[in-house]
Amino acid sequence: MTDEQRTRAEQEMVRGFERNPVPVHMQDGLIEYVIQRRDPGHFLTAVLENNLVGAIGRADSSNLKALQNWVRVCYNYIPSTCWGNPAKVKAWLNRTEEV
């Protein structure tokens, strides 16, 4: 990913957060997952894997309230190749080549 692509991707996610509020303390986790392929932690991994039971079980109260918005952010503002099921998340985290 070029610097310009990283900047555009981050701006798109920020736009998603503005339109679909999620806890501020969690936003960098999703940005770092998409841009730098960092492990996002248990709750966001469950969301990214489309694991509703896991997401609910791992959510704190603010993320539980925002769960619908997390799904909207994923669906509308991050690449479909990095979320949707466990295999996509694992492949995204393990990929080393550029997007």
C-alpha positions as CSV (number, residue, x, y, z in Angstrom):
1,M,0.0,0.0,0.0
2,T,1.4,3.4,-0.9
3,D,1.3,6.3,1.5
4,E,-1.4,7.8,-0.5
5,Q,-3.5,4.6,-0.4
6,R,-3.0,4.4,3.3
7,T,-4.1,8.0,3.8
8,R,-7.2,7.4,1.7
9,A,-8.1,4.2,3.5
10,E,-7.7,5.9,6.9
11,Q,-9.8,8.9,5.8
12,E,-12.5,6.5,4.6
13,M,-12.6,4.7,7.9
14,V,-12.7,8.0,9.8
15,R,-15.6,9.0,7.6
16,G,-17.3,5.7,8.6
17,F,-16.7,6.4,12.3
18,E,-18.3,9.9,11.9
19,R,-21.4,8.4,10.2
20,N,-21.6,5.3,12.4
21,P,-20.3,6.2,15.9
22,V,-18.2,3.6,17.6
23,P,-16.1,3.9,20.8
24,V,-13.2,6.3,20.1
25,H,-10.8,4.1,22.1
26,M,-11.4,1.3,19.6
27,Q,-11.0,3.2,16.3
28,D,-7.2,3.0,16.1
29,G,-7.5,-0.8,16.4
30,L,-9.5,-1.1,13.2
31,I,-7.3,1.4,11.4
32,E,-4.2,-0.4,12.4
33,Y,-5.7,-3.8,11.4
34,V,-6.6,-2.5,7.9
35,I,-3.5,-0.4,7.2
36,Q,-0.7,-2.3,9.1
37,R,-2.3,-5.7,9.5
38,R,-2.1,-5.7,13.2
39,D,-4.1,-8.1,15.4
40,P,-7.1,-6.1,16.4
41,G,-7.9,-7.9,19.7
42,H,-10.6,-10.3,20.7
43,F,-13.7,-8.2,20.2
44,L,-12.8,-6.7,16.9
45,T,-11.6,-10.1,15.6
46,A,-15.0,-11.5,16.4
47,V,-16.7,-8.6,14.6
48,L,-14.3,-9.0,11.6
49,E,-14.9,-12.8,11.5
50,N,-18.7,-12.1,11.4
51,N,-19.0,-14.0,14.7
52,L,-22.0,-12.4,16.5
53,V,-21.9,-14.7,19.5
54,G,-18.2,-14.0,20.0
55,A,-18.6,-10.3,19.5
56,I,-21.4,-10.0,22.0
57,G,-19.5,-12.2,24.5
58,R,-16.3,-10.1,24.2
59,A,-17.9,-6.6,24.0
60,D,-17.8,-4.1,26.8
61,S,-20.9,-2.0,27.3
62,S,-20.0,0.7,24.9
63,N,-19.1,-1.7,22.1
64,L,-22.2,-3.7,22.7
65,K,-24.3,-0.6,22.2
66,A,-22.3,0.2,19.0
67,L,-22.3,-3.3,17.5
68,Q,-24.6,-2.4,14.7
69,N,-22.4,0.5,13.8
70,W,-19.3,-1.7,13.8
71,V,-21.0,-3.9,11.2
72,R,-21.9,-0.8,9.1
73,V,-18.3,0.4,9.3
74,C,-17.0,-3.0,8.1
75,Y,-19.6,-3.4,5.4
76,N,-19.2,0.1,4.0
77,Y,-15.7,1.4,4.8
78,I,-13.1,-1.3,4.9
79,P,-12.0,-3.7,2.1
80,S,-14.2,-6.8,1.8
81,T,-11.0,-8.9,1.5
82,C,-10.1,-8.3,5.2
83,W,-13.4,-9.3,6.9
84,G,-16.4,-11.5,6.7
85,N,-15.2,-14.9,8.0
86,P,-12.3,-16.4,10.0
87,A,-10.3,-17.4,6.9
88,K,-10.4,-13.9,5.4
89,V,-9.2,-12.4,8.7
90,K,-6.4,-15.0,9.1
91,A,-5.3,-14.4,5.5
92,W,-5.3,-10.6,6.0
93,L,-3.1,-10.9,9.1
94,N,-0.7,-13.3,7.4
95,R,-0.4,-11.5,4.1
96,T,2.9,-9.8,3.5
97,E,2.5,-8.5,0.0
98,E,1.0,-5.1,-0.8
99,V,-2.7,-4.7,-1.3
